[in-house]
Amino acid sequence: MSAEEAADQLFSRIAERLKALSDPTRLKILHSLEEGELCVGEVLARVGGSQANVSKHLALLRRSGVVASRREGTNVYYRVVDPAAFEICRTVCFAIERRAEEDREVVRLGQEANRRR
């Protein structure tokens, strides 16, 4: 495999992982699993929506390697197996908060400038 092919493969894997985190419902699911393993019904109670929709999102998170599942009787339990997903979310939240603070400062400075005129 050439270096270019390896890079392309890596970029595809990164894009797949970021895509798994790019849906509000999946982020809610991830947040609900931050405390630990939950069965589908418990995730559903915390996230809301239909069981079919939540199951679809859980399956995508599982396929992308963010969560893993195990069956116990009739219940399927999910847990986060890639803690980097939480780090990615925290980094994005921090960047959004920092940008919002910068935007508020720009607005404040603009208002001060307008008052001086």
Backbone as XML, in Angstrom:
<?xml version="1.0"?>
<chain id="A" units="angstrom">
  <residue number="1" name="MET">
    <atom name="N" x="0.854" y="-1.175" z="0.000"/>
    <atom name="CA" x="0.000" y="0.000" z="0.000"/>
    <atom name="C" x="0.900" y="1.238" z="0.000"/>
  </residue>
  <residue number="2" name="SER">
    <atom name="N" x="0.591" y="2.159" z="-0.894"/>
    <atom name="CA" x="1.387" y="3.381" z="-0.977"/>
    <atom name="C" x="1.040" y="4.318" z="0.175"/>
  </residue>
  <residue number="3" name="ALA">
    <atom name="N" x="1.889" y="5.301" z="0.384"/>
    <atom name="CA" x="1.649" y="6.290" z="1.445"/>
    <atom name="C" x="0.356" y="7.051" z="1.170"/>
  </residue>
  <residue number="4" name="GLU">
    <atom name="N" x="0.104" y="7.340" z="-0.095"/>
    <atom name="CA" x="-1.121" y="8.065" z="-0.455"/>
    <atom name="C" x="-2.361" y="7.219" z="-0.166"/>
  </residue>
  <residue number="5" name="GLU">
    <atom name="N" x="-2.297" y="5.935" z="-0.490"/>
    <atom name="CA" x="-3.425" y="5.040" z="-0.205"/>
    <atom name="C" x="-3.650" y="4.899" z="1.296"/>
  </residue>
  <residue number="6" name="ALA">
    <atom name="N" x="-2.564" y="4.817" z="2.044"/>
    <atom name="CA" x="-2.679" y="4.716" z="3.502"/>
    <atom name="C" x="-3.301" y="5.981" z="4.077"/>
  </residue>
  <residue number="7" name="ALA">
    <atom name="N" x="-2.885" y="7.134" z="3.559"/>
    <atom name="CA" x="-3.457" y="8.405" z="4.021"/>
    <atom name="C" x="-4.938" y="8.475" z="3.677"/>
  </residue>
  <residue number="8" name="ASP">
    <atom name="N" x="-5.294" y="8.069" z="2.460"/>
    <atom name="CA" x="-6.705" y="8.072" z="2.060"/>
    <atom name="C" x="-7.533" y="7.169" z="2.967"/>
  </residue>
  <residue number="9" name="GLN">
    <atom name="N" x="-6.993" y="6.014" z="3.292"/>
    <atom name="CA" x="-7.696" y="5.076" z="4.168"/>
    <atom name="C" x="-7.876" y="5.679" z="5.565"/>
  </residue>
  <residue number="10" name="LEU">
    <atom name="N" x="-6.835" y="6.332" z="6.062"/>
    <atom name="CA" x="-6.913" y="6.982" z="7.372"/>
    <atom name="C" x="-7.952" y="8.098" z="7.361"/>
  </residue>
  <residue number="11" name="PHE">
    <atom name="N" x="-7.940" y="8.928" z="6.323"/>
    <atom name="CA" x="-8.911" y="10.019" z="6.231"/>
    <atom name="C" x="-10.335" y="9.485" z="6.165"/>
  </residue>
  <residue number="12" name="SER">
    <atom name="N" x="-10.525" y="8.387" z="5.470"/>
    <atom name="CA" x="-11.861" y="7.773" z="5.401"/>
    <atom name="C" x="-12.317" y="7.302" z="6.774"/>
  </residue>
  <residue number="13" name="ARG">
    <atom name="N" x="-11.409" y="6.715" z="7.530"/>
    <atom name="CA" x="-11.758" y="6.246" z="8.881"/>
    <atom name="C" x="-12.073" y="7.420" z="9.805"/>
  </residue>
  <residue number="14" name="ILE">
    <atom name="N" x="-11.299" y="8.498" z="9.684"/>
    <atom name="CA" x="-11.568" y="9.692" z="10.491"/>
    <atom name="C" x="-12.935" y="10.259" z="10.138"/>
  </residue>
  <residue number="15" name="ALA">
    <atom name="N" x="-13.223" y="10.366" z="8.841"/>
    <atom name="CA" x="-14.515" y="10.902" z="8.404"/>
    <atom name="C" x="-15.663" y="10.033" z="8.902"/>
  </residue>
  <residue number="16" name="GLU">
    <atom name="N" x="-15.484" y="8.720" z="8.880"/>
    <atom name="CA" x="-16.521" y="7.805" z="9.367"/>
    <atom name="C" x="-16.782" y="8.029" z="10.854"/>
  </residue>
  <residue number="17" name="ARG">
    <atom name="N" x="-15.719" y="8.194" z="11.614"/>
    <atom name="CA" x="-15.873" y="8.412" z="13.060"/>
    <atom name="C" x="-16.566" y="9.750" z="13.331"/>
  </residue>
  <residue number="18" name="LEU">
    <atom name="N" x="-16.142" y="10.797" z="12.624"/>
    <atom name="CA" x="-16.771" y="12.107" z="12.822"/>
    <atom name="C" x="-18.227" y="12.090" z="12.369"/>
  </residue>
  <residue number="19" name="LYS">
    <atom name="N" x="-18.523" y="11.355" z="11.303"/>
    <atom name="CA" x="-19.906" y="11.233" z="10.838"/>
    <atom name="C" x="-20.772" y="10.584" z="11.912"/>
  </residue>
  <residue number="20" name="ALA">
    <atom name="N" x="-20.220" y="9.605" z="12.614"/>
    <atom name="CA" x="-20.976" y="8.935" z="13.679"/>
    <atom name="C" x="-21.332" y="9.908" z="14.793"/>
  </residue>
  <residue number="21" name="LEU">
    <atom name="N" x="-20.526" y="10.947" z="14.969"/>
    <atom name="CA" x="-20.766" y="11.925" z="16.029"/>
    <atom name="C" x="-21.491" y="13.166" z="15.523"/>
  </residue>
  <residue number="22" name="SER">
    <atom name="N" x="-21.940" y="13.156" z="14.274"/>
    <atom name="CA" x="-22.485" y="14.371" z="13.666"/>
    <atom name="C" x="-24.003" y="14.475" z="13.717"/>
  </residue>
  <residue number="23" name="ASP">
    <atom name="N" x="-24.641" y="13.702" z="14.549"/>
    <atom name="CA" x="-26.101" y="13.726" z="14.644"/>
    <atom name="C" x="-26.504" y="14.038" z="16.087"/>
  </residue>
  <residue number="24" name="PRO">
    <atom name="N" x="-27.439" y="14.977" z="16.294"/>
    <atom name="CA" x="-27.845" y="15.322" z="17.663"/>
    <atom name="C" x="-28.353" y="14.129" z="18.473"/>
  </residue>
  <residue number="25" name="THR">
    <atom name="N" x="-29.097" y="13.230" z="17.849"/>
    <atom name="CA" x="-29.594" y="12.061" z="18.583"/>
    <atom name="C" x="-28.439" y="11.175" z="19.025"/>
  </residue>
  <residue number="26" name="ARG">
    <atom name="N" x="-27.462" y="10.976" z="18.145"/>
    <atom name="CA" x="-26.320" y="10.150" z="18.524"/>
    <atom name="C" x="-25.497" y="10.814" z="19.626"/>
  </residue>
  <residue number="27" name="LEU">
    <atom name="N" x="-25.412" y="12.134" z="19.603"/>
    <atom name="CA" x="-24.709" y="12.832" z="20.684"/>
    <atom name="C" x="-25.455" y="12.676" z="22.008"/>
  </residue>
  <residue number="28" name="LYS">
    <atom name="N" x="-26.789" y="12.726" z="21.964"/>
    <atom name="CA" x="-27.584" y="12.495" z="23.180"/>
    <atom name="C" x="-27.358" y="11.074" z="23.702"/>
  </residue>
  <residue number="29" name="ILE">
    <atom name="N" x="-27.322" y="10.120" z="22.793"/>
    <atom name="CA" x="-27.075" y="8.723" z="23.185"/>
    <atom name="C" x="-25.702" y="8.609" z="23.837"/>
  </residue>
  <residue number="30" name="LEU">
    <atom name="N" x="-24.709" y="9.191" z="23.206"/>
    <atom name="CA" x="-23.354" y="9.148" z="23.753"/>
    <atom name="C" x="-23.318" y="9.779" z="25.143"/>
  </residue>
  <residue number="31" name="HIS">
    <atom name="N" x="-23.982" y="10.912" z="25.294"/>
    <atom name="CA" x="-24.040" y="11.590" z="26.595"/>
    <atom name="C" x="-24.701" y="10.688" z="27.639"/>
  </residue>
  <residue number="32" name="SER">
    <atom name="N" x="-25.766" y="9.998" z="27.253"/>
    <atom name="CA" x="-26.459" y="9.124" z="28.209"/>
    <atom name="C" x="-25.587" y="7.937" z="28.617"/>
  </residue>
  <residue number="33" name="LEU">
    <atom name="N" x="-24.691" y="7.513" z="27.733"/>
    <atom name="CA" x="-23.818" y="6.375" z="28.030"/>
    <atom name="C" x="-22.534" y="6.782" z="28.749"/>
  </residue>
  <residue number="34" name="GLU">
    <atom name="N" x="-22.346" y="8.075" z="28.960"/>
    <atom name="CA" x="-21.120" y="8.534" z="29.620"/>
    <atom name="C" x="-21.017" y="7.990" z="31.042"/>
  </residue>
  <residue number="35" name="GLU">
    <atom name="N" x="-22.161" y="7.792" z="31.687"/>
    <atom name="CA" x="-22.171" y="7.286" z="33.064"/>
    <atom name="C" x="-21.944" y="5.778" z="33.133"/>
  </residue>
  <residue number="36" name="GLY">
    <atom name="N" x="-22.114" y="5.085" z="32.021"/>
    <atom name="CA" x="-21.899" y="3.643" z="32.008"/>
    <atom name="C" x="-22.883" y="2.928" z="31.108"/>
  </residue>
  <residue number="37" name="GLU">
    <atom name="N" x="-22.839" y="1.629" z="31.158"/>
    <atom name="CA" x="-23.632" y="0.752" z="30.307"/>
    <atom name="C" x="-25.126" y="0.906" z="30.583"/>
  </residue>
  <residue number="38" name="LEU">
    <atom name="N" x="-25.907" y="0.911" z="29.496"/>
    <atom name="CA" x="-27.367" y="0.982" z="29.590"/>
    <atom name="C" x="-27.985" y="0.043" z="28.568"/>
  </residue>
  <residue number="39" name="CYS">
    <atom name="N" x="-29.171" y="-0.479" z="28.896"/>
    <atom name="CA" x="-29.911" y="-1.259" z="27.901"/>
    <atom name="C" x="-30.654" y="-0.283" z="26.992"/>
  </residue>
  <residue number="40" name="VAL">
    <atom name="N" x="-31.127" y="-0.780" z="25.874"/>
    <atom name="CA" x="-31.794" y="0.062" z="24.881"/>
    <atom name="C" x="-32.956" y="0.826" z="25.510"/>
  </residue>
  <residue number="41" name="GLY">
    <atom name="N" x="-33.748" y="0.168" z="26.347"/>
    <atom name="CA" x="-34.885" y="0.832" z="26.984"/>
    <atom name="C" x="-34.465" y="2.000" z="27.851"/>
  </residue>
  <residue number="42" name="GLU">
    <atom name="N" x="-33.346" y="1.859" z="28.557"/>
    <atom name="CA" x="-32.841" y="2.951" z="29.394"/>
    <atom name="C" x="-32.334" y="4.110" z="28.538"/>
  </residue>
  <residue number="43" name="VAL">
    <atom name="N" x="-31.662" y="3.789" z="27.447"/>
    <atom name="CA" x="-31.209" y="4.836" z="26.523"/>
    <atom name="C" x="-32.423" y="5.560" z="25.962"/>
  </residue>
  <residue number="44" name="LEU">
    <atom name="N" x="-33.422" y="4.808" z="25.555"/>
    <atom name="CA" x="-34.647" y="5.377" z="25.002"/>
    <atom name="C" x="-35.313" y="6.316" z="26.001"/>
  </residue>
  <residue number="45" name="ALA">
    <atom name="N" x="-35.380" y="5.922" z="27.270"/>
    <atom name="CA" x="-36.001" y="6.761" z="28.297"/>
    <atom name="C" x="-35.246" y="8.074" z="28.471"/>
  </residue>
  <residue number="46" name="ARG">
    <atom name="N" x="-33.945" y="8.058" z="28.299"/>
    <atom name="CA" x="-33.140" y="9.269" z="28.482"/>
    <atom name="C" x="-33.116" y="10.157" z="27.246"/>
  </residue>
  <residue number="47" name="VAL">
    <atom name="N" x="-33.176" y="9.533" z="26.083"/>
    <atom name="CA" x="-33.015" y="10.270" z="24.832"/>
    <atom name="C" x="-34.353" y="10.665" z="24.218"/>
  </residue>
  <residue number="48" name="GLY">
    <atom name="N" x="-35.356" y="9.806" z="24.370"/>
    <atom name="CA" x="-36.647" y="10.052" z="23.736"/>
    <atom name="C" x="-36.653" y="9.534" z="22.311"/>
  </residue>
  <residue number="49" name="GLY">
    <atom name="N" x="-37.782" y="9.687" z="21.652"/>
    <atom name="CA" x="-37.922" y="9.204" z="20.284"/>
    <atom name="C" x="-38.470" y="7.792" z="20.257"/>
  </residue>
  <residue number="50" name="SER">
    <atom name="N" x="-38.410" y="7.196" z="19.088"/>
    <atom name="CA" x="-38.929" y="5.839" z="18.937"/>
    <atom name="C" x="-37.814" y="4.826" z="19.165"/>
  </residue>
  <residue number="51" name="GLN">
    <atom name="N" x="-38.204" y="3.627" z="19.559"/>
    <atom name="CA" x="-37.208" y="2.578" z="19.774"/>
    <atom name="C" x="-36.488" y="2.243" z="18.474"/>
  </residue>
  <residue number="52" name="ALA">
    <atom name="N" x="-37.222" y="2.239" z="17.370"/>
    <atom name="CA" x="-36.601" y="1.923" z="16.081"/>
    <atom name="C" x="-35.519" y="2.946" z="15.736"/>
  </residue>
  <residue number="53" name="ASN">
    <atom name="N" x="-35.807" y="4.226" z="15.976"/>
    <atom name="CA" x="-34.849" y="5.283" z="15.659"/>
    <atom name="C" x="-33.617" y="5.198" z="16.559"/>
  </residue>
  <residue number="54" name="VAL">
    <atom name="N" x="-33.833" y="5.019" z="17.859"/>
    <atom name="CA" x="-32.711" y="4.909" z="18.795"/>
    <atom name="C" x="-31.871" y="3.677" z="18.456"/>
  </residue>
  <residue number="55" name="SER">
    <atom name="N" x="-32.517" y="2.567" z="18.144"/>
    <atom name="CA" x="-31.786" y="1.346" z="17.777"/>
    <atom name="C" x="-30.955" y="1.555" z="16.520"/>
  </residue>
  <residue number="56" name="LYS">
    <atom name="N" x="-31.501" y="2.289" z="15.559"/>
    <atom name="CA" x="-30.771" y="2.589" z="14.323"/>
    <atom name="C" x="-29.507" y="3.389" z="14.636"/>
  </residue>
  <residue number="57" name="HIS">
    <atom name="N" x="-29.639" y="4.393" z="15.502"/>
    <atom name="CA" x="-28.486" y="5.216" z="15.863"/>
    <atom name="C" x="-27.461" y="4.420" z="16.672"/>
  </residue>
  <residue number="58" name="LEU">
    <atom name="N" x="-27.934" y="3.575" z="17.571"/>
    <atom name="CA" x="-27.017" y="2.725" z="18.337"/>
    <atom name="C" x="-26.247" y="1.784" z="17.406"/>
  </residue>
  <residue number="59" name="ALA">
    <atom name="N" x="-26.925" y="1.247" z="16.412"/>
    <atom name="CA" x="-26.273" y="0.346" z="15.454"/>
    <atom name="C" x="-25.175" y="1.076" z="14.683"/>
  </residue>
  <residue number="60" name="LEU">
    <atom name="N" x="-25.447" y="2.312" z="14.284"/>
    <atom name="CA" x="-24.439" y="3.086" z="13.565"/>
    <atom name="C" x="-23.239" y="3.375" z="14.470"/>
  </residue>
  <residue number="61" name="LEU">
    <atom name="N" x="-23.499" y="3.745" z="15.727"/>
    <atom name="CA" x="-22.408" y="3.988" z="16.678"/>
    <atom name="C" x="-21.589" y="2.713" z="16.909"/>
  </residue>
  <residue number="62" name="ARG">
    <atom name="N" x="-22.266" y="1.569" z="16.916"/>
    <atom name="CA" x="-21.571" y="0.293" z="17.094"/>
    <atom name="C" x="-20.704" y="-0.022" z="15.876"/>
  </residue>
  <residue number="63" name="ARG">
    <atom name="N" x="-21.271" y="0.140" z="14.688"/>
    <atom name="CA" x="-20.510" y="-0.133" z="13.457"/>
    <atom name="C" x="-19.284" y="0.769" z="13.328"/>
  </residue>
  <residue number="64" name="SER">
    <atom name="N" x="-19.392" y="1.985" z="13.834"/>
    <atom name="CA" x="-18.270" y="2.922" z="13.715"/>
    <atom name="C" x="-17.237" y="2.736" z="14.821"/>
  </residue>
  <residue number="65" name="GLY">
    <atom name="N" x="-17.504" y="1.843" z="15.771"/>
    <atom name="CA" x="-16.536" y="1.546" z="16.812"/>
    <atom name="C" x="-16.597" y="2.440" z="18.035"/>
  </residue>
  <residue number="66" name="VAL">
    <atom name="N" x="-17.648" y="3.241" z="18.156"/>
    <atom name="CA" x="-17.782" y="4.134" z="19.310"/>
    <atom name="C" x="-18.361" y="3.386" z="20.503"/>
  </residue>
  <residue number="67" name="VAL">
    <atom name="N" x="-19.342" y="2.516" z="20.256"/>
    <atom name="CA" x="-19.956" y="1.735" z="21.333"/>
    <atom name="C" x="-19.871" y="0.247" z="20.997"/>
  </residue>
  <residue number="68" name="ALA">
    <atom name="N" x="-20.047" y="-0.562" z="22.024"/>
    <atom name="CA" x="-20.140" y="-2.015" z="21.857"/>
    <atom name="C" x="-21.417" y="-2.465" z="22.542"/>
  </residue>
  <residue number="69" name="SER">
    <atom name="N" x="-21.902" y="-3.623" z="22.140"/>
    <atom name="CA" x="-23.140" y="-4.140" z="22.731"/>
    <atom name="C" x="-22.924" y="-5.558" z="23.233"/>
  </residue>
  <residue number="70" name="ARG">
    <atom name="N" x="-23.790" y="-5.938" z="24.153"/>
    <atom name="CA" x="-23.814" y="-7.321" z="24.627"/>
    <atom name="C" x="-25.264" y="-7.662" z="24.931"/>
  </residue>
  <residue number="71" name="ARG">
    <atom name="N" x="-25.600" y="-8.910" z="24.735"/>
    <atom name="CA" x="-26.966" y="-9.374" z="24.974"/>
    <atom name="C" x="-27.014" y="-10.118" z="26.298"/>
  </residue>
  <residue number="72" name="GLU">
    <atom name="N" x="-28.046" y="-9.817" z="27.076"/>
    <atom name="CA" x="-28.299" y="-10.533" z="28.326"/>
    <atom name="C" x="-29.794" y="-10.848" z="28.355"/>
  </residue>
  <residue number="73" name="GLY">
    <atom name="N" x="-30.130" y="-12.088" z="28.100"/>
    <atom name="CA" x="-31.543" y="-12.458" z="27.990"/>
    <atom name="C" x="-32.154" y="-11.763" z="26.792"/>
  </residue>
  <residue number="74" name="THR">
    <atom name="N" x="-33.230" y="-11.021" z="27.026"/>
    <atom name="CA" x="-33.885" y="-10.302" z="25.929"/>
    <atom name="C" x="-33.381" y="-8.868" z="25.800"/>
  </residue>
  <residue number="75" name="ASN">
    <atom name="N" x="-32.507" y="-8.441" z="26.703"/>
    <atom name="CA" x="-32.002" y="-7.063" z="26.677"/>
    <atom name="C" x="-30.662" y="-6.978" z="25.961"/>
  </residue>
  <residue number="76" name="VAL">
    <atom name="N" x="-30.469" y="-5.863" z="25.263"/>
    <atom name="CA" x="-29.182" y="-5.552" z="24.653"/>
    <atom name="C" x="-28.634" y="-4.332" z="25.385"/>
  </residue>
  <residue number="77" name="TYR">
    <atom name="N" x="-27.409" y="-4.462" z="25.884"/>
    <atom name="CA" x="-26.760" y="-3.394" z="26.637"/>
    <atom name="C" x="-25.670" y="-2.758" z="25.781"/>
  </residue>
  <residue number="78" name="TYR">
    <atom name="N" x="-25.546" y="-1.439" z="25.900"/>
    <atom name="CA" x="-24.534" y="-0.693" z="25.152"/>
    <atom name="C" x="-23.615" y="0.036" z="26.118"/>
  </residue>
  <residue number="79" name="ARG">
    <atom name="N" x="-22.357" y="0.139" z="25.710"/>
    <atom name="CA" x="-21.370" y="0.892" z="26.483"/>
    <atom name="C" x="-20.404" y="1.552" z="25.499"/>
  </residue>
  <residue number="80" name="VAL">
    <atom name="N" x="-19.814" y="2.645" z="25.923"/>
    <atom name="CA" x="-18.833" y="3.345" z="25.096"/>
    <atom name="C" x="-17.507" y="2.599" z="25.194"/>
  </residue>
  <residue number="81" name="VAL">
    <atom name="N" x="-16.922" y="2.312" z="24.040"/>
    <atom name="CA" x="-15.624" y="1.633" z="24.010"/>
    <atom name="C" x="-14.525" y="2.536" z="23.452"/>
  </residue>
  <residue number="82" name="ASP">
    <atom name="N" x="-14.906" y="3.720" z="23.010"/>
    <atom name="CA" x="-13.924" y="4.680" z="22.507"/>
    <atom name="C" x="-14.063" y="5.981" z="23.281"/>
  </residue>
  <residue number="83" name="PRO">
    <atom name="N" x="-13.342" y="6.113" z="24.407"/>
    <atom name="CA" x="-13.465" y="7.330" z="25.208"/>
    <atom name="C" x="-13.009" y="8.582" z="24.467"/>
  </residue>
  <residue number="84" name="ALA">
    <atom name="N" x="-12.290" y="8.428" z="23.363"/>
    <atom name="CA" x="-11.896" y="9.590" z="22.567"/>
    <atom name="C" x="-13.115" y="10.331" z="22.036"/>
  </residue>
  <residue number="85" name="ALA">
    <atom name="N" x="-14.240" y="9.637" z="21.888"/>
    <atom name="CA" x="-15.468" y="10.301" z="21.431"/>
    <atom name="C" x="-15.865" y="11.407" z="22.400"/>
  </residue>
  <residue number="86" name="PHE">
    <atom name="N" x="-15.700" y="11.163" z="23.706"/>
    <atom name="CA" x="-16.007" y="12.196" z="24.697"/>
    <atom name="C" x="-15.029" y="13.359" z="24.579"/>
  </residue>
  <residue number="87" name="GLU">
    <atom name="N" x="-13.762" y="13.051" z="24.341"/>
    <atom name="CA" x="-12.751" y="14.097" z="24.189"/>
    <atom name="C" x="-13.053" y="14.972" z="22.978"/>
  </residue>
  <residue number="88" name="ILE">
    <atom name="N" x="-13.469" y="14.348" z="21.881"/>
    <atom name="CA" x="-13.828" y="15.101" z="20.681"/>
    <atom name="C" x="-14.985" y="16.040" z="20.993"/>
  </residue>
  <residue number="89" name="CYS">
    <atom name="N" x="-16.015" y="15.530" z="21.655"/>
    <atom name="CA" x="-17.181" y="16.355" z="21.994"/>
    <atom name="C" x="-16.793" y="17.499" z="22.922"/>
  </residue>
  <residue number="90" name="ARG">
    <atom name="N" x="-15.964" y="17.222" z="23.927"/>
    <atom name="CA" x="-15.530" y="18.284" z="24.846"/>
    <atom name="C" x="-14.722" y="19.347" z="24.107"/>
  </residue>
  <residue number="91" name="THR">
    <atom name="N" x="-13.866" y="18.930" z="23.189"/>
    <atom name="CA" x="-13.063" y="19.882" z="22.421"/>
    <atom name="C" x="-13.952" y="20.781" z="21.579"/>
  </residue>
  <residue number="92" name="VAL">
    <atom name="N" x="-14.950" y="20.201" z="20.923"/>
    <atom name="CA" x="-15.869" y="20.990" z="20.102"/>
    <atom name="C" x="-16.677" y="21.945" z="20.983"/>
  </residue>
  <residue number="93" name="CYS">
    <atom name="N" x="-17.154" y="21.465" z="22.130"/>
    <atom name="CA" x="-17.908" y="22.327" z="23.055"/>
    <atom name="C" x="-17.055" y="23.500" z="23.512"/>
  </residue>
  <residue number="94" name="PHE">
    <atom name="N" x="-15.801" y="23.230" z="23.852"/>
    <atom name="CA" x="-14.900" y="24.291" z="24.286"/>
    <atom name="C" x="-14.708" y="25.313" z="23.171"/>
  </residue>
  <residue number="95" name="ALA">
    <atom name="N" x="-14.516" y="24.856" z="21.944"/>
    <atom name="CA" x="-14.326" y="25.768" z="20.814"/>
    <atom name="C" x="-15.571" y="26.618" z="20.584"/>
  </residue>
  <residue number="96" name="ILE">
    <atom name="N" x="-16.754" y="26.018" z="20.713"/>
    <atom name="CA" x="-18.003" y="26.766" z="20.543"/>
    <atom name="C" x="-18.138" y="27.820" z="21.635"/>
  </residue>
  <residue number="97" name="GLU">
    <atom name="N" x="-17.846" y="27.439" z="22.878"/>
    <atom name="CA" x="-17.928" y="28.392" z="23.986"/>
    <atom name="C" x="-16.935" y="29.535" z="23.802"/>
  </residue>
  <residue number="98" name="ARG">
    <atom name="N" x="-15.713" y="29.213" z="23.401"/>
    <atom name="CA" x="-14.694" y="30.243" z="23.185"/>
    <atom name="C" x="-15.132" y="31.200" z="22.082"/>
  </residue>
  <residue number="99" name="ARG">
    <atom name="N" x="-15.669" y="30.653" z="21.015"/>
    <atom name="CA" x="-16.132" y="31.500" z="19.907"/>
    <atom name="C" x="-17.289" y="32.386" z="20.346"/>
  </residue>
  <residue number="100" name="ALA">
    <atom name="N" x="-18.209" y="31.837" z="21.151"/>
    <atom name="CA" x="-19.339" y="32.629" z="21.645"/>
    <atom name="C" x="-18.841" y="33.777" z="22.519"/>
  </residue>
  <residue number="101" name="GLU">
    <atom name="N" x="-17.835" y="33.514" z="23.353"/>
    <atom name="CA" x="-17.256" y="34.577" z="24.185"/>
    <atom name="C" x="-16.629" y="35.657" z="23.310"/>
  </residue>
  <residue number="102" name="GLU">
    <atom name="N" x="-15.913" y="35.250" z="22.275"/>
    <atom name="CA" x="-15.303" y="36.213" z="21.356"/>
    <atom name="C" x="-16.376" y="37.031" z="20.655"/>
  </residue>
  <residue number="103" name="ASP">
    <atom name="N" x="-17.456" y="36.376" z="20.218"/>
    <atom name="CA" x="-18.552" y="37.081" z="19.553"/>
    <atom name="C" x="-19.200" y="38.089" z="20.495"/>
  </residue>
  <residue number="104" name="ARG">
    <atom name="N" x="-19.410" y="37.693" z="21.762"/>
    <atom name="CA" x="-19.995" y="38.618" z="22.739"/>
    <atom name="C" x="-19.086" y="39.828" z="22.954"/>
  </residue>
  <residue number="105" name="GLU">
    <atom name="N" x="-17.782" y="39.599" z="22.967"/>
    <atom name="CA" x="-16.832" y="40.700" z="23.149"/>
    <atom name="C" x="-16.881" y="41.649" z="21.958"/>
  </residue>
  <residue number="106" name="VAL">
    <atom name="N" x="-16.983" y="41.129" z="20.753"/>
    <atom name="CA" x="-17.086" y="41.968" z="19.557"/>
    <atom name="C" x="-18.352" y="42.814" z="19.622"/>
  </residue>
  <residue number="107" name="VAL">
    <atom name="N" x="-19.461" y="42.214" z="20.017"/>
    <atom name="CA" x="-20.723" y="42.952" z="20.141"/>
    <atom name="C" x="-20.578" y="44.046" z="21.192"/>
  </residue>
  <residue number="108" name="ARG">
    <atom name="N" x="-19.978" y="43.716" z="22.332"/>
    <atom name="CA" x="-19.797" y="44.702" z="23.404"/>
    <atom name="C" x="-18.950" y="45.876" z="22.922"/>
  </residue>
  <residue number="109" name="LEU">
    <atom name="N" x="-17.852" y="45.596" z="22.238"/>
    <atom name="CA" x="-16.992" y="46.662" z="21.726"/>
    <atom name="C" x="-17.718" y="47.508" z="20.688"/>
  </residue>
  <residue number="110" name="GLY">
    <atom name="N" x="-18.528" y="46.864" z="19.856"/>
    <atom name="CA" x="-19.316" y="47.599" z="18.866"/>
    <atom name="C" x="-20.328" y="48.518" z="19.522"/>
  </residue>
  <residue number="111" name="GLN">
    <atom name="N" x="-20.971" y="48.048" z="20.574"/>
    <atom name="CA" x="-21.939" y="48.873" z="21.298"/>
    <atom name="C" x="-21.248" y="50.063" z="21.955"/>
  </residue>
  <residue number="112" name="GLU">
    <atom name="N" x="-20.071" y="49.848" z="22.527"/>
    <atom name="CA" x="-19.318" y="50.950" z="23.133"/>
    <atom name="C" x="-18.941" y="51.983" z="22.083"/>
  </residue>
  <residue number="113" name="ALA">
    <atom name="N" x="-18.496" y="51.518" z="20.926"/>
    <atom name="CA" x="-18.116" y="52.434" z="19.847"/>
    <atom name="C" x="-19.315" y="53.245" z="19.386"/>
  </residue>
  <residue number="114" name="ASN">
    <atom name="N" x="-20.484" y="52.615" z="19.300"/>
    <atom name="CA" x="-21.692" y="53.331" z="18.879"/>
    <atom name="C" x="-22.100" y="54.376" z="19.902"/>
  </residue>
  <residue number="115" name="ARG">
    <atom name="N" x="-21.920" y="54.097" z="21.178"/>
    <atom name="CA" x="-22.281" y="55.061" z="22.227"/>
    <atom name="C" x="-21.371" y="56.280" z="22.189"/>
  </residue>
  <residue number="116" name="ARG">
    <atom name="N" x="-20.141" y="56.114" z="21.776"/>
    <atom name="CA" x="-19.177" y="57.218" z="21.738"/>
    <atom name="C" x="-19.434" y="58.167" z="20.579"/>
  </residue>
  <residue number="117" name="ARG">
    <atom name="N" x="-20.179" y="57.734" z="19.602"/>
    <atom name="CA" x="-20.417" y="58.563" z="18.401"/>
    <atom name="C" x="-21.377" y="59.640" z="18.667"/>
  </residue>
</chain>
